[in-house]
Structures are given as structure tokens and as C-alpha cells.
Amino acid sequence: MTTRFSLRTTAFALSGALALSSCASPVAGGGDTPGTSGATTSVSLGVVPVIDVAPIYLGKEKGFFSKRGIDLRLETGQGGAAILPGVMSSQLTFGFSNMTSLLVARDKGLDVKVVANGTSSTGKSGGDFGAVVVRGDSPVQTAKDLAGRSVAVNTLKNIGDTTVRASVRKAGGDPAAVKFTELAFPDMPAALAKGNVDAAWVVEPFLTMAKNQGARVVAWNFVDTAPKLTVAAYFTSAKVRTEQPDLVRRFTEAAKESATYATAHPDEARQAITGYTKITKEQVAALTLPDWPAEVNRESVAVLADLAPQDGLVSGKPDLTALLP
């Protein structure tokens, strides 16, 4: 069963009007280690209802968590702006967030720690799950041409604009000249078609939707940033790590098994997506799935850590040892 939690959110979801109800959960209950009687630990995980988290839904269905004594409750929010404070306030045991949000959180003094990889770029230009698109009749031909133009991102000063800047920089343009506009992903294809923005950074399923409406890709921003970029991860707080280390270990093992299974069974992962989103079977069949490696690509996160202060997202060089497992 998937529940929803009510916290301050940003627009990041598969529907433009995701209703959030008040259903906050404690960090965990039932003890740290399951007993021989079959007792389980109740665990809440804050996720965003996007294709990235398909392995977790699939892993829960396959029993990867329950066999480790974890009663996993998936609670959906609209983005890291809701999930991060939920984890830090002990309303959620674990959370899902993009890596740049976690780098910014640590810079602000929040003791977050990655416990399992979430989702990664495929590393393929022409075949990734996120890209920068323009209208078919746009004069923009490459990422270099985005300088001086408006680009929609789902959240300002986050992984969207920093990876778009990486594309512009790589193409020889001025990354500081890009004008970013905050829009929810579901609103981007229409805004682009109407000419309200010059370009939009979109992820699946909105990438496919935009292309079906005549948009064309001018940059594969994740691919331009780093090979096989780790885009997002599962994390927890210092409180959970200190008080329930065995729970963290069991969750990490289950998350890794889920990622490995989803990678080996992409058709089942696609089927899982139709269960927690409004994407139809026909639509999900056309989507480009992200990669779900079991381990974080530390070298790629180091690139994001270098870009964060360069783009003014953090005050100093992030401590990756403190953030990554």
C-alpha cells in the first residue's frame, strides 16, 4: 500500500495536481532486528512517483524487503523539498532524492547519508531518460545556443540547471548566460509548444511526450555531465544510522537486490510503473528507462560535487566521504 505525506513541496511529480494527505509515520517500529517469531520492522520510505523508483516497488512486490524483516510503506511526495525534511524530522525512515539535493542538504548542515543507489543515466546520447528539448522550429541547434535563452527546469538551483550548464559548457557556450525558469515537469511540453520557454529539461515520460508533440533534443545533459551519472539515491538521517544500524544494513541489501532484479527484468519494471503512476501500458512501453546499478558511481558524484560550488549551489567543496556509503 502506498500512502502520502503532507509537507512543504515543490512541483516534481507525474501529475500536475498530486493531492497530499496527512499521514506522517514514525521512524521505525518493532525493534531493530526481526525476531525468530517473524516480527518485522515497520519502515517508511519517501519516494517521488516517477519511473526512477520502479525497482523499489518491484522489490517490495517480490518480497525482497519482507524476507529481511522489513514492512516497507511507500509514501509519495512531490520532491526532495518534502522528503528531506520528512527524513530529518523522523516522519520518514528513508527517502529518495537526487544527488545535488543531498549535496546541498549537507552544505546546509543536514547530516544525511546515502544508503543505496537509486537511479543512473544510461550514458547514451540518443538514448537516455532525460534531455533538453526545443520546439521543432527553434533556431537552437546545440547546447551552445541555449546561452541567453530561457530553459525550464523543475527546481531552480538543483541538478537540472547544473547539468544543463554542463551541456552548455561542453558545447562551448556561456553557462552563466542561461536563463532558468521553474516549471513542473507535466507543464513543460505545453509551455514549450506555446513558446513560453525556449527550451525545457524533461525526464521520462515527459521526454517522450514532448518528442511526440514535435520537440527535438538539443542536449543529453546527464550524459554531458559525467559517464553513467548517478542521478539519485536513497538516504537516511544520522539518527537512524546511529540507533538502527542493522535496519540500515537490511534496507540497503533489499534495495540492491531490487535494483539488480529490475535491471535483469525490465519488462517487469515497466509493469510496476503502471501500478503507481497514471502511465498506461502502451505509454510505458515507449519510454527509455534509466539504469539501476546496485552501486553508486562515486566518480560521477564527484563531478556533481565539483559543479555545485562552481554553479553557486553550495558554499564550499562537498565532503563526499560523509555523504556516500
Helices and strands as residue ranges (DSSP letters): E 2-4, E 28-29, E 41-47, G 51-53, H 54-62, G 66-68, E 70-76, H 80-88, E 94-98, H 99-107, E 112-120, E 130-134, G 143-146, E 150-153, H 159-170, G 175-177, E 179-182, G 185-187, H 188-194, E 199-203, H 206-212, E 216-219, H 221-225, E 230-237, H 238-243, H 245-264, H 266-276, H 281-286, H 298-310, H 320-323
